[in-house]
Amino acid sequence: MKSVAALLLMGMLIFWTELPTGSAWSCPPVRITCAIPNPPNACYSDHQCPEFQKCCPSYCGRRCRSHPSALSI
């Protein structure tokens, strides 16, 4: 009986660690970078961006970005 409870607890812990965090999307990869050694950043964390935006690396510094599907509306 104890082994069944232990397996159930382990399964719940594994499921809990797999749950997504606050956002369901991640920043897109940056393929081009600028030549400025220390480009200015418009943000440093997601908390500095408007709601539903993330602070992502861009081609030159960090910028607030909207979800990619929101741009196609």
CHARMM internal coordinates of N, CA and C (Angstrom, degrees):
IC EDIT
DIST 1 N 1 CA 1.4460
DIST 1 CA 1 C 1.5224
ANGL 1 N 1 CA 1 C 110.62
DIST 1 C 2 N 1.3504
ANGL 1 CA 1 C 2 N 116.08
DIHE 1 N 1 CA 1 C 2 N -38.76
DIST 2 N 2 CA 1.4618
ANGL 1 C 2 N 2 CA 119.48
DIHE 1 CA 1 C 2 N 2 CA 179.43
DIST 2 CA 2 C 1.5169
ANGL 2 N 2 CA 2 C 111.17
DIHE 1 C 2 N 2 CA 2 C -66.30
DIST 2 C 3 N 1.3196
ANGL 2 CA 2 C 3 N 117.96
DIHE 2 N 2 CA 2 C 3 N -34.52
DIST 3 N 3 CA 1.4659
ANGL 2 C 3 N 3 CA 120.06
DIHE 2 CA 2 C 3 N 3 CA -179.56
DIST 3 CA 3 C 1.5283
ANGL 3 N 3 CA 3 C 111.00
DIHE 2 C 3 N 3 CA 3 C -68.95
DIST 3 C 4 N 1.3270
ANGL 3 CA 3 C 4 N 117.99
DIHE 3 N 3 CA 3 C 4 N -34.88
DIST 4 N 4 CA 1.4675
ANGL 3 C 4 N 4 CA 121.28
DIHE 3 CA 3 C 4 N 4 CA 177.17
DIST 4 CA 4 C 1.5238
ANGL 4 N 4 CA 4 C 109.96
DIHE 3 C 4 N 4 CA 4 C -65.82
DIST 4 C 5 N 1.3117
ANGL 4 CA 4 C 5 N 117.01
DIHE 4 N 4 CA 4 C 5 N -42.45
DIST 5 N 5 CA 1.4619
ANGL 4 C 5 N 5 CA 120.81
DIHE 4 CA 4 C 5 N 5 CA 178.44
DIST 5 CA 5 C 1.5285
ANGL 5 N 5 CA 5 C 110.85
DIHE 4 C 5 N 5 CA 5 C -65.23
DIST 5 C 6 N 1.3201
ANGL 5 CA 5 C 6 N 116.50
DIHE 5 N 5 CA 5 C 6 N -39.78
DIST 6 N 6 CA 1.4635
ANGL 5 C 6 N 6 CA 120.22
DIHE 5 CA 5 C 6 N 6 CA 178.99
DIST 6 CA 6 C 1.5301
ANGL 6 N 6 CA 6 C 110.59
DIHE 5 C 6 N 6 CA 6 C -65.46
DIST 6 C 7 N 1.3264
ANGL 6 CA 6 C 7 N 117.72
DIHE 6 N 6 CA 6 C 7 N -42.34
DIST 7 N 7 CA 1.4639
ANGL 6 C 7 N 7 CA 121.07
DIHE 6 CA 6 C 7 N 7 CA 177.87
DIST 7 CA 7 C 1.5247
ANGL 7 N 7 CA 7 C 111.33
DIHE 6 C 7 N 7 CA 7 C -64.86
DIST 7 C 8 N 1.3124
ANGL 7 CA 7 C 8 N 116.78
DIHE 7 N 7 CA 7 C 8 N -40.19
DIST 8 N 8 CA 1.4584
ANGL 7 C 8 N 8 CA 120.57
DIHE 7 CA 7 C 8 N 8 CA 177.78
DIST 8 CA 8 C 1.5258
ANGL 8 N 8 CA 8 C 110.74
DIHE 7 C 8 N 8 CA 8 C -63.57
DIST 8 C 9 N 1.3183
ANGL 8 CA 8 C 9 N 116.77
DIHE 8 N 8 CA 8 C 9 N -42.93
DIST 9 N 9 CA 1.4610
ANGL 8 C 9 N 9 CA 120.97
DIHE 8 CA 8 C 9 N 9 CA 178.31
DIST 9 CA 9 C 1.5282
ANGL 9 N 9 CA 9 C 111.11
DIHE 8 C 9 N 9 CA 9 C -63.80
DIST 9 C 10 N 1.3161
ANGL 9 CA 9 C 10 N 117.12
DIHE 9 N 9 CA 9 C 10 N -42.79
DIST 10 N 10 CA 1.4639
ANGL 9 C 10 N 10 CA 120.36
DIHE 9 CA 9 C 10 N 10 CA 178.02
DIST 10 CA 10 C 1.5189
ANGL 10 N 10 CA 10 C 111.27
DIHE 9 C 10 N 10 CA 10 C -62.80
DIST 10 C 11 N 1.3220
ANGL 10 CA 10 C 11 N 117.10
DIHE 10 N 10 CA 10 C 11 N -42.06
DIST 11 N 11 CA 1.4601
ANGL 10 C 11 N 11 CA 120.63
DIHE 10 CA 10 C 11 N 11 CA 178.06
DIST 11 CA 11 C 1.5160
ANGL 11 N 11 CA 11 C 111.98
DIHE 10 C 11 N 11 CA 11 C -61.99
DIST 11 C 12 N 1.3331
ANGL 11 CA 11 C 12 N 116.68
DIHE 11 N 11 CA 11 C 12 N -40.84
DIST 12 N 12 CA 1.4648
ANGL 11 C 12 N 12 CA 120.38
DIHE 11 CA 11 C 12 N 12 CA 178.61
DIST 12 CA 12 C 1.5222
ANGL 12 N 12 CA 12 C 110.64
DIHE 11 C 12 N 12 CA 12 C -65.85
DIST 12 C 13 N 1.3331
ANGL 12 CA 12 C 13 N 117.80
DIHE 12 N 12 CA 12 C 13 N -40.22
DIST 13 N 13 CA 1.4615
ANGL 12 C 13 N 13 CA 121.13
DIHE 12 CA 12 C 13 N 13 CA 178.53
DIST 13 CA 13 C 1.5220
ANGL 13 N 13 CA 13 C 111.56
DIHE 12 C 13 N 13 CA 13 C -64.72
DIST 13 C 14 N 1.3210
ANGL 13 CA 13 C 14 N 117.79
DIHE 13 N 13 CA 13 C 14 N -41.76
DIST 14 N 14 CA 1.4646
ANGL 13 C 14 N 14 CA 121.34
DIHE 13 CA 13 C 14 N 14 CA 178.13
DIST 14 CA 14 C 1.5234
ANGL 14 N 14 CA 14 C 110.10
DIHE 13 C 14 N 14 CA 14 C -64.09
DIST 14 C 15 N 1.3112
ANGL 14 CA 14 C 15 N 117.45
DIHE 14 N 14 CA 14 C 15 N -43.25
DIST 15 N 15 CA 1.4644
ANGL 14 C 15 N 15 CA 121.27
DIHE 14 CA 14 C 15 N 15 CA 178.45
DIST 15 CA 15 C 1.5225
ANGL 15 N 15 CA 15 C 110.35
DIHE 14 C 15 N 15 CA 15 C -62.86
DIST 15 C 16 N 1.3268
ANGL 15 CA 15 C 16 N 117.52
DIHE 15 N 15 CA 15 C 16 N -41.91
DIST 16 N 16 CA 1.4656
ANGL 15 C 16 N 16 CA 121.68
DIHE 15 CA 15 C 16 N 16 CA -178.66
DIST 16 CA 16 C 1.5235
ANGL 16 N 16 CA 16 C 111.54
DIHE 15 C 16 N 16 CA 16 C -64.34
DIST 16 C 17 N 1.3379
ANGL 16 CA 16 C 17 N 117.87
DIHE 16 N 16 CA 16 C 17 N -38.51
DIST 17 N 17 CA 1.4618
ANGL 16 C 17 N 17 CA 120.28
DIHE 16 CA 16 C 17 N 17 CA 179.90
DIST 17 CA 17 C 1.5195
ANGL 17 N 17 CA 17 C 111.71
DIHE 16 C 17 N 17 CA 17 C -71.97
DIST 17 C 18 N 1.3225
ANGL 17 CA 17 C 18 N 118.69
DIHE 17 N 17 CA 17 C 18 N -21.42
DIST 18 N 18 CA 1.4577
ANGL 17 C 18 N 18 CA 122.24
DIHE 17 CA 17 C 18 N 18 CA 179.89
DIST 18 CA 18 C 1.5232
ANGL 18 N 18 CA 18 C 112.92
DIHE 17 C 18 N 18 CA 18 C -85.82
DIST 18 C 19 N 1.3420
ANGL 18 CA 18 C 19 N 117.90
DIHE 18 N 18 CA 18 C 19 N -10.56
DIST 19 N 19 CA 1.4509
ANGL 18 C 19 N 19 CA 120.08
DIHE 18 CA 18 C 19 N 19 CA -179.34
DIST 19 CA 19 C 1.5240
ANGL 19 N 19 CA 19 C 110.09
DIHE 18 C 19 N 19 CA 19 C -66.62
DIST 19 C 20 N 1.3352
ANGL 19 CA 19 C 20 N 118.01
DIHE 19 N 19 CA 19 C 20 N 142.67
DIST 20 N 20 CA 1.4617
ANGL 19 C 20 N 20 CA 119.31
DIHE 19 CA 19 C 20 N 20 CA -179.85
DIST 20 CA 20 C 1.5137
ANGL 20 N 20 CA 20 C 111.01
DIHE 19 C 20 N 20 CA 20 C -68.97
DIST 20 C 21 N 1.3235
ANGL 20 CA 20 C 21 N 115.30
DIHE 20 N 20 CA 20 C 21 N 154.42
DIST 21 N 21 CA 1.4497
ANGL 20 C 21 N 21 CA 120.39
DIHE 20 CA 20 C 21 N 21 CA 176.78
DIST 21 CA 21 C 1.5178
ANGL 21 N 21 CA 21 C 108.70
DIHE 20 C 21 N 21 CA 21 C -80.41
DIST 21 C 22 N 1.3181
ANGL 21 CA 21 C 22 N 118.39
DIHE 21 N 21 CA 21 C 22 N -160.90
DIST 22 N 22 CA 1.4485
ANGL 21 C 22 N 22 CA 122.95
DIHE 21 CA 21 C 22 N 22 CA -174.01
DIST 22 CA 22 C 1.5134
ANGL 22 N 22 CA 22 C 115.61
DIHE 21 C 22 N 22 CA 22 C -57.10
DIST 22 C 23 N 1.3043
ANGL 22 CA 22 C 23 N 119.35
DIHE 22 N 22 CA 22 C 23 N -27.92
DIST 23 N 23 CA 1.4576
ANGL 22 C 23 N 23 CA 119.95
DIHE 22 CA 22 C 23 N 23 CA -178.32
DIST 23 CA 23 C 1.5180
ANGL 23 N 23 CA 23 C 110.05
DIHE 22 C 23 N 23 CA 23 C -117.46
DIST 23 C 24 N 1.3104
ANGL 23 CA 23 C 24 N 115.32
DIHE 23 N 23 CA 23 C 24 N 149.53
DIST 24 N 24 CA 1.4572
ANGL 23 C 24 N 24 CA 120.06
DIHE 23 CA 23 C 24 N 24 CA -176.45
DIST 24 CA 24 C 1.5245
ANGL 24 N 24 CA 24 C 111.77
DIHE 23 C 24 N 24 CA 24 C -101.51
DIST 24 C 25 N 1.3101
ANGL 24 CA 24 C 25 N 118.40
DIHE 24 N 24 CA 24 C 25 N 4.67
DIST 25 N 25 CA 1.4610
ANGL 24 C 25 N 25 CA 119.79
DIHE 24 CA 24 C 25 N 25 CA 179.64
DIST 25 CA 25 C 1.5217
ANGL 25 N 25 CA 25 C 109.78
DIHE 24 C 25 N 25 CA 25 C -136.36
DIST 25 C 26 N 1.3038
ANGL 25 CA 25 C 26 N 115.66
DIHE 25 N 25 CA 25 C 26 N 158.36
DIST 26 N 26 CA 1.4532
ANGL 25 C 26 N 26 CA 120.41
DIHE 25 CA 25 C 26 N 26 CA 179.99
DIST 26 CA 26 C 1.5246
ANGL 26 N 26 CA 26 C 109.41
DIHE 25 C 26 N 26 CA 26 C -118.74
DIST 26 C 27 N 1.2883
ANGL 26 CA 26 C 27 N 115.96
DIHE 26 N 26 CA 26 C 27 N 166.60
DIST 27 N 27 CA 1.4600
ANGL 26 C 27 N 27 CA 121.36
DIHE 26 CA 26 C 27 N 27 CA -178.64
DIST 27 CA 27 C 1.5263
ANGL 27 N 27 CA 27 C 110.20
DIHE 26 C 27 N 27 CA 27 C -66.91
DIST 27 C 28 N 1.3335
ANGL 27 CA 27 C 28 N 116.25
DIHE 27 N 27 CA 27 C 28 N 142.70
DIST 28 N 28 CA 1.4670
ANGL 27 C 28 N 28 CA 118.98
DIHE 27 CA 27 C 28 N 28 CA 178.02
DIST 28 CA 28 C 1.5293
ANGL 28 N 28 CA 28 C 110.23
DIHE 27 C 28 N 28 CA 28 C -71.18
DIST 28 C 29 N 1.3171
ANGL 28 CA 28 C 29 N 117.26
DIHE 28 N 28 CA 28 C 29 N 154.56
DIST 29 N 29 CA 1.4673
ANGL 28 C 29 N 29 CA 119.53
DIHE 28 CA 28 C 29 N 29 CA 178.37
DIST 29 CA 29 C 1.5310
ANGL 29 N 29 CA 29 C 110.66
DIHE 28 C 29 N 29 CA 29 C -67.61
DIST 29 C 30 N 1.3136
ANGL 29 CA 29 C 30 N 115.49
DIHE 29 N 29 CA 29 C 30 N 149.02
DIST 30 N 30 CA 1.4690
ANGL 29 C 30 N 30 CA 121.51
DIHE 29 CA 29 C 30 N 30 CA 177.54
DIST 30 CA 30 C 1.5195
ANGL 30 N 30 CA 30 C 107.59
DIHE 29 C 30 N 30 CA 30 C -99.12
DIST 30 C 31 N 1.3085
ANGL 30 CA 30 C 31 N 116.45
DIHE 30 N 30 CA 30 C 31 N 121.18
DIST 31 N 31 CA 1.4689
ANGL 30 C 31 N 31 CA 120.80
DIHE 30 CA 30 C 31 N 31 CA -176.53
DIST 31 CA 31 C 1.5340
ANGL 31 N 31 CA 31 C 112.36
DIHE 30 C 31 N 31 CA 31 C -98.92
DIST 31 C 32 N 1.3343
ANGL 31 CA 31 C 32 N 116.61
DIHE 31 N 31 CA 31 C 32 N -24.02
DIST 32 N 32 CA 1.4583
ANGL 31 C 32 N 32 CA 121.27
DIHE 31 CA 31 C 32 N 32 CA -178.55
DIST 32 CA 32 C 1.5253
ANGL 32 N 32 CA 32 C 107.83
DIHE 31 C 32 N 32 CA 32 C -124.22
DIST 32 C 33 N 1.3233
ANGL 32 CA 32 C 33 N 117.01
DIHE 32 N 32 CA 32 C 33 N 136.70
DIST 33 N 33 CA 1.4569
ANGL 32 C 33 N 33 CA 120.11
DIHE 32 CA 32 C 33 N 33 CA 176.51
DIST 33 CA 33 C 1.5204
ANGL 33 N 33 CA 33 C 109.36
DIHE 32 C 33 N 33 CA 33 C -121.63
DIST 33 C 34 N 1.3224
ANGL 33 CA 33 C 34 N 115.63
DIHE 33 N 33 CA 33 C 34 N 149.68
DIST 34 N 34 CA 1.4626
ANGL 33 C 34 N 34 CA 119.85
DIHE 33 CA 33 C 34 N 34 CA -178.92
DIST 34 CA 34 C 1.5211
ANGL 34 N 34 CA 34 C 110.26
DIHE 33 C 34 N 34 CA 34 C -81.82
DIST 34 C 35 N 1.3264
ANGL 34 CA 34 C 35 N 115.54
DIHE 34 N 34 CA 34 C 35 N 167.46
DIST 35 N 35 CA 1.4545
ANGL 34 C 35 N 35 CA 121.23
DIHE 34 CA 34 C 35 N 35 CA -176.67
DIST 35 CA 35 C 1.5255
ANGL 35 N 35 CA 35 C 112.64
DIHE 34 C 35 N 35 CA 35 C -88.90
DIST 35 C 36 N 1.3310
ANGL 35 CA 35 C 36 N 118.20
DIHE 35 N 35 CA 35 C 36 N -3.82
DIST 36 N 36 CA 1.4582
ANGL 35 C 36 N 36 CA 120.93
DIHE 35 CA 35 C 36 N 36 CA 179.48
DIST 36 CA 36 C 1.5319
ANGL 36 N 36 CA 36 C 108.41
DIHE 35 C 36 N 36 CA 36 C -71.38
DIST 36 C 37 N 1.3449
ANGL 36 CA 36 C 37 N 117.83
DIHE 36 N 36 CA 36 C 37 N 127.33
DIST 37 N 37 CA 1.4708
ANGL 36 C 37 N 37 CA 119.63
DIHE 36 CA 36 C 37 N 37 CA -177.33
DIST 37 CA 37 C 1.5236
ANGL 37 N 37 CA 37 C 113.90
DIHE 36 C 37 N 37 CA 37 C -60.44
DIST 37 C 38 N 1.3149
ANGL 37 CA 37 C 38 N 118.79
DIHE 37 N 37 CA 37 C 38 N -45.19
DIST 38 N 38 CA 1.4605
ANGL 37 C 38 N 38 CA 122.87
DIHE 37 CA 37 C 38 N 38 CA 179.73
DIST 38 CA 38 C 1.5213
ANGL 38 N 38 CA 38 C 108.73
DIHE 37 C 38 N 38 CA 38 C -126.71
DIST 38 C 39 N 1.3251
ANGL 38 CA 38 C 39 N 117.84
DIHE 38 N 38 CA 38 C 39 N 80.81
DIST 39 N 39 CA 1.4670
ANGL 38 C 39 N 39 CA 119.22
DIHE 38 CA 38 C 39 N 39 CA -177.18
DIST 39 CA 39 C 1.5190
ANGL 39 N 39 CA 39 C 111.57
DIHE 38 C 39 N 39 CA 39 C -65.60
DIST 39 C 40 N 1.3389
ANGL 39 CA 39 C 40 N 117.57
DIHE 39 N 39 CA 39 C 40 N 149.52
DIST 40 N 40 CA 1.4637
ANGL 39 C 40 N 40 CA 119.77
DIHE 39 CA 39 C 40 N 40 CA 178.92
DIST 40 CA 40 C 1.5248
ANGL 40 N 40 CA 40 C 111.26
DIHE 39 C 40 N 40 CA 40 C -69.12
DIST 40 C 41 N 1.3096
ANGL 40 CA 40 C 41 N 116.12
DIHE 40 N 40 CA 40 C 41 N 142.59
DIST 41 N 41 CA 1.4617
ANGL 40 C 41 N 41 CA 121.84
DIHE 40 CA 40 C 41 N 41 CA 178.46
DIST 41 CA 41 C 1.5244
ANGL 41 N 41 CA 41 C 109.36
DIHE 40 C 41 N 41 CA 41 C -104.42
DIST 41 C 42 N 1.3171
ANGL 41 CA 41 C 42 N 116.63
DIHE 41 N 41 CA 41 C 42 N 136.02
DIST 42 N 42 CA 1.4621
ANGL 41 C 42 N 42 CA 121.16
DIHE 41 CA 41 C 42 N 42 CA 175.27
DIST 42 CA 42 C 1.5300
ANGL 42 N 42 CA 42 C 110.32
DIHE 41 C 42 N 42 CA 42 C -84.58
DIST 42 C 43 N 1.3265
ANGL 42 CA 42 C 43 N 117.31
DIHE 42 N 42 CA 42 C 43 N -18.33
DIST 43 N 43 CA 1.4645
ANGL 42 C 43 N 43 CA 122.10
DIHE 42 CA 42 C 43 N 43 CA 179.43
DIST 43 CA 43 C 1.5221
ANGL 43 N 43 CA 43 C 108.64
DIHE 42 C 43 N 43 CA 43 C -153.96
DIST 43 C 44 N 1.3191
ANGL 43 CA 43 C 44 N 115.21
DIHE 43 N 43 CA 43 C 44 N 163.17
DIST 44 N 44 CA 1.4593
ANGL 43 C 44 N 44 CA 121.35
DIHE 43 CA 43 C 44 N 44 CA 177.18
DIST 44 CA 44 C 1.5259
ANGL 44 N 44 CA 44 C 111.93
DIHE 43 C 44 N 44 CA 44 C -124.28
DIST 44 C 45 N 1.3512
ANGL 44 CA 44 C 45 N 116.83
DIHE 44 N 44 CA 44 C 45 N -18.82
DIST 45 N 45 CA 1.4597
ANGL 44 C 45 N 45 CA 120.71
DIHE 44 CA 44 C 45 N 45 CA 178.07
DIST 45 CA 45 C 1.5283
ANGL 45 N 45 CA 45 C 108.93
DIHE 44 C 45 N 45 CA 45 C -149.15
DIST 45 C 46 N 1.3187
ANGL 45 CA 45 C 46 N 116.83
DIHE 45 N 45 CA 45 C 46 N 165.54
DIST 46 N 46 CA 1.4664
ANGL 45 C 46 N 46 CA 121.96
DIHE 45 CA 45 C 46 N 46 CA -179.81
DIST 46 CA 46 C 1.5276
ANGL 46 N 46 CA 46 C 111.77
DIHE 45 C 46 N 46 CA 46 C -62.75
DIST 46 C 47 N 1.3184
ANGL 46 CA 46 C 47 N 117.16
DIHE 46 N 46 CA 46 C 47 N -26.92
DIST 47 N 47 CA 1.4642
ANGL 46 C 47 N 47 CA 120.90
DIHE 46 CA 46 C 47 N 47 CA -178.30
DIST 47 CA 47 C 1.5279
ANGL 47 N 47 CA 47 C 112.62
DIHE 46 C 47 N 47 CA 47 C -67.38
DIST 47 C 48 N 1.3223
ANGL 47 CA 47 C 48 N 117.42
DIHE 47 N 47 CA 47 C 48 N -19.71
DIST 48 N 48 CA 1.4596
ANGL 47 C 48 N 48 CA 121.52
DIHE 47 CA 47 C 48 N 48 CA 179.16
DIST 48 CA 48 C 1.5304
ANGL 48 N 48 CA 48 C 112.42
DIHE 47 C 48 N 48 CA 48 C -86.00
DIST 48 C 49 N 1.3139
ANGL 48 CA 48 C 49 N 117.11
DIHE 48 N 48 CA 48 C 49 N -5.93
DIST 49 N 49 CA 1.4664
ANGL 48 C 49 N 49 CA 121.82
DIHE 48 CA 48 C 49 N 49 CA -178.11
DIST 49 CA 49 C 1.5256
ANGL 49 N 49 CA 49 C 110.32
DIHE 48 C 49 N 49 CA 49 C -98.26
DIST 49 C 50 N 1.3431
ANGL 49 CA 49 C 50 N 116.95
DIHE 49 N 49 CA 49 C 50 N 156.87
DIST 50 N 50 CA 1.4643
ANGL 49 C 50 N 50 CA 119.73
DIHE 49 CA 49 C 50 N 50 CA 174.47
DIST 50 CA 50 C 1.5299
ANGL 50 N 50 CA 50 C 110.53
DIHE 49 C 50 N 50 CA 50 C -60.26
DIST 50 C 51 N 1.3123
ANGL 50 CA 50 C 51 N 115.34
DIHE 50 N 50 CA 50 C 51 N 165.13
DIST 51 N 51 CA 1.4683
ANGL 50 C 51 N 51 CA 121.07
DIHE 50 CA 50 C 51 N 51 CA -179.19
DIST 51 CA 51 C 1.5208
ANGL 51 N 51 CA 51 C 110.52
DIHE 50 C 51 N 51 CA 51 C -57.22
DIST 51 C 52 N 1.3034
ANGL 51 CA 51 C 52 N 117.10
DIHE 51 N 51 CA 51 C 52 N 142.69
DIST 52 N 52 CA 1.4581
ANGL 51 C 52 N 52 CA 126.04
DIHE 51 CA 51 C 52 N 52 CA 179.03
DIST 52 CA 52 C 1.5333
ANGL 52 N 52 CA 52 C 112.67
DIHE 51 C 52 N 52 CA 52 C 68.27
DIST 52 C 53 N 1.3222
ANGL 52 CA 52 C 53 N 118.23
DIHE 52 N 52 CA 52 C 53 N 19.17
DIST 53 N 53 CA 1.4570
ANGL 52 C 53 N 53 CA 121.99
DIHE 52 CA 52 C 53 N 53 CA 174.23
DIST 53 CA 53 C 1.5174
ANGL 53 N 53 CA 53 C 109.09
DIHE 52 C 53 N 53 CA 53 C -123.75
DIST 53 C 54 N 1.3390
ANGL 53 CA 53 C 54 N 115.23
DIHE 53 N 53 CA 53 C 54 N 158.18
DIST 54 N 54 CA 1.4530
ANGL 53 C 54 N 54 CA 121.57
DIHE 53 CA 53 C 54 N 54 CA 179.94
DIST 54 CA 54 C 1.5162
ANGL 54 N 54 CA 54 C 109.36
DIHE 53 C 54 N 54 CA 54 C -124.28
DIST 54 C 55 N 1.3191
ANGL 54 CA 54 C 55 N 117.03
DIHE 54 N 54 CA 54 C 55 N 152.43
DIST 55 N 55 CA 1.4530
ANGL 54 C 55 N 55 CA 123.16
DIHE 54 CA 54 C 55 N 55 CA 174.09
DIST 55 CA 55 C 1.5291
ANGL 55 N 55 CA 55 C 107.25
DIHE 54 C 55 N 55 CA 55 C -86.59
DIST 55 C 56 N 1.3230
ANGL 55 CA 55 C 56 N 115.56
DIHE 55 N 55 CA 55 C 56 N 109.16
DIST 56 N 56 CA 1.4631
ANGL 55 C 56 N 56 CA 120.77
DIHE 55 CA 55 C 56 N 56 CA -174.55
DIST 56 CA 56 C 1.5197
ANGL 56 N 56 CA 56 C 111.37
DIHE 55 C 56 N 56 CA 56 C -121.35
DIST 56 C 57 N 1.3240
ANGL 56 CA 56 C 57 N 117.08
DIHE 56 N 56 CA 56 C 57 N 151.09
DIST 57 N 57 CA 1.4601
ANGL 56 C 57 N 57 CA 118.99
DIHE 56 CA 56 C 57 N 57 CA 172.30
DIST 57 CA 57 C 1.5236
ANGL 57 N 57 CA 57 C 108.86
DIHE 56 C 57 N 57 CA 57 C -65.88
DIST 57 C 58 N 1.3281
ANGL 57 CA 57 C 58 N 115.98
DIHE 57 N 57 CA 57 C 58 N 139.29
DIST 58 N 58 CA 1.4594
ANGL 57 C 58 N 58 CA 120.35
DIHE 57 CA 57 C 58 N 58 CA 176.68
DIST 58 CA 58 C 1.5256
ANGL 58 N 58 CA 58 C 107.95
DIHE 57 C 58 N 58 CA 58 C -120.17
DIST 58 C 59 N 1.3052
ANGL 58 CA 58 C 59 N 116.91
DIHE 58 N 58 CA 58 C 59 N -171.65
DIST 59 N 59 CA 1.4608
ANGL 58 C 59 N 59 CA 119.39
DIHE 58 CA 58 C 59 N 59 CA -178.58
DIST 59 CA 59 C 1.5289
ANGL 59 N 59 CA 59 C 111.23
DIHE 58 C 59 N 59 CA 59 C -64.34
DIST 59 C 60 N 1.3504
ANGL 59 CA 59 C 60 N 116.59
DIHE 59 N 59 CA 59 C 60 N -23.17
DIST 60 N 60 CA 1.4677
ANGL 59 C 60 N 60 CA 119.35
DIHE 59 CA 59 C 60 N 60 CA -179.73
DIST 60 CA 60 C 1.5303
ANGL 60 N 60 CA 60 C 109.16
DIHE 59 C 60 N 60 CA 60 C -147.89
DIST 60 C 61 N 1.3112
ANGL 60 CA 60 C 61 N 117.44
DIHE 60 N 60 CA 60 C 61 N 85.86
DIST 61 N 61 CA 1.4575
ANGL 60 C 61 N 61 CA 122.22
DIHE 60 CA 60 C 61 N 61 CA -178.90
DIST 61 CA 61 C 1.5183
ANGL 61 N 61 CA 61 C 111.79
DIHE 60 C 61 N 61 CA 61 C 93.69
DIST 61 C 62 N 1.3171
ANGL 61 CA 61 C 62 N 116.33
DIHE 61 N 61 CA 61 C 62 N -179.67
DIST 62 N 62 CA 1.4694
ANGL 61 C 62 N 62 CA 122.03
DIHE 61 CA 61 C 62 N 62 CA 179.76
DIST 62 CA 62 C 1.5147
ANGL 62 N 62 CA 62 C 109.19
DIHE 61 C 62 N 62 CA 62 C -97.74
DIST 62 C 63 N 1.3450
ANGL 62 CA 62 C 63 N 116.18
DIHE 62 N 62 CA 62 C 63 N 141.00
DIST 63 N 63 CA 1.4602
ANGL 62 C 63 N 63 CA 122.92
DIHE 62 CA 62 C 63 N 63 CA -177.94
DIST 63 CA 63 C 1.5227
ANGL 63 N 63 CA 63 C 109.44
DIHE 62 C 63 N 63 CA 63 C -138.69
DIST 63 C 64 N 1.3410
ANGL 63 CA 63 C 64 N 116.15
DIHE 63 N 63 CA 63 C 64 N 155.19
DIST 64 N 64 CA 1.4630
ANGL 63 C 64 N 64 CA 121.45
DIHE 63 CA 63 C 64 N 64 CA 173.41
DIST 64 CA 64 C 1.5233
ANGL 64 N 64 CA 64 C 107.83
DIHE 63 C 64 N 64 CA 64 C -76.44
DIST 64 C 65 N 1.3280
ANGL 64 CA 64 C 65 N 116.29
DIHE 64 N 64 CA 64 C 65 N 129.64
DIST 65 N 65 CA 1.4583
ANGL 64 C 65 N 65 CA 121.02
DIHE 64 CA 64 C 65 N 65 CA -178.37
DIST 65 CA 65 C 1.5145
ANGL 65 N 65 CA 65 C 110.17
DIHE 64 C 65 N 65 CA 65 C -125.00
DIST 65 C 66 N 1.3190
ANGL 65 CA 65 C 66 N 115.54
DIHE 65 N 65 CA 65 C 66 N 142.12
DIST 66 N 66 CA 1.4679
ANGL 65 C 66 N 66 CA 121.23
DIHE 65 CA 65 C 66 N 66 CA 174.38
DIST 66 CA 66 C 1.5170
ANGL 66 N 66 CA 66 C 109.09
DIHE 65 C 66 N 66 CA 66 C -83.99
DIST 66 C 67 N 1.3090
ANGL 66 CA 66 C 67 N 115.75
DIHE 66 N 66 CA 66 C 67 N 162.88
DIST 67 N 67 CA 1.4568
ANGL 66 C 67 N 67 CA 121.22
DIHE 66 CA 66 C 67 N 67 CA 176.32
DIST 67 CA 67 C 1.5317
ANGL 67 N 67 CA 67 C 107.71
DIHE 66 C 67 N 67 CA 67 C -60.35
DIST 67 C 68 N 1.3266
ANGL 67 CA 67 C 68 N 118.41
DIHE 67 N 67 CA 67 C 68 N 137.15
DIST 68 N 68 CA 1.4724
ANGL 67 C 68 N 68 CA 121.04
DIHE 67 CA 67 C 68 N 68 CA -177.69
DIST 68 CA 68 C 1.5286
ANGL 68 N 68 CA 68 C 113.81
DIHE 67 C 68 N 68 CA 68 C -55.77
DIST 68 C 69 N 1.3304
ANGL 68 CA 68 C 69 N 118.83
DIHE 68 N 68 CA 68 C 69 N -33.74
DIST 69 N 69 CA 1.4645
ANGL 68 C 69 N 69 CA 119.35
DIHE 68 CA 68 C 69 N 69 CA -179.41
DIST 69 CA 69 C 1.5179
ANGL 69 N 69 CA 69 C 111.56
DIHE 68 C 69 N 69 CA 69 C -73.46
DIST 69 C 70 N 1.3336
ANGL 69 CA 69 C 70 N 118.07
DIHE 69 N 69 CA 69 C 70 N -21.65
DIST 70 N 70 CA 1.4677
ANGL 69 C 70 N 70 CA 121.04
DIHE 69 CA 69 C 70 N 70 CA 178.79
DIST 70 CA 70 C 1.5118
ANGL 70 N 70 CA 70 C 111.17
DIHE 69 C 70 N 70 CA 70 C -72.13
DIST 70 C 71 N 1.3306
ANGL 70 CA 70 C 71 N 117.86
DIHE 70 N 70 CA 70 C 71 N -21.09
DIST 71 N 71 CA 1.4502
ANGL 70 C 71 N 71 CA 120.98
DIHE 70 CA 70 C 71 N 71 CA -179.32
DIST 71 CA 71 C 1.5153
ANGL 71 N 71 CA 71 C 112.78
DIHE 70 C 71 N 71 CA 71 C -77.20
DIST 71 C 72 N 1.3191
ANGL 71 CA 71 C 72 N 117.48
DIHE 71 N 71 CA 71 C 72 N -20.19
DIST 72 N 72 CA 1.4602
ANGL 71 C 72 N 72 CA 120.18
DIHE 71 CA 71 C 72 N 72 CA -176.39
DIST 72 CA 72 C 1.5257
ANGL 72 N 72 CA 72 C 113.18
DIHE 71 C 72 N 72 CA 72 C -89.56
DIST 72 C 73 N 1.3244
ANGL 72 CA 72 C 73 N 117.15
DIHE 72 N 72 CA 72 C 73 N 2.57
DIST 73 N 73 CA 1.4690
ANGL 72 C 73 N 73 CA 119.96
DIHE 72 CA 72 C 73 N 73 CA -178.75
DIST 73 CA 73 C 1.5070
ANGL 73 N 73 CA 73 C 110.50
DIHE 72 C 73 N 73 CA 73 C -77.56
END
COOR INIT
IC SEED 1 N 1 CA 1 C
IC BUILD
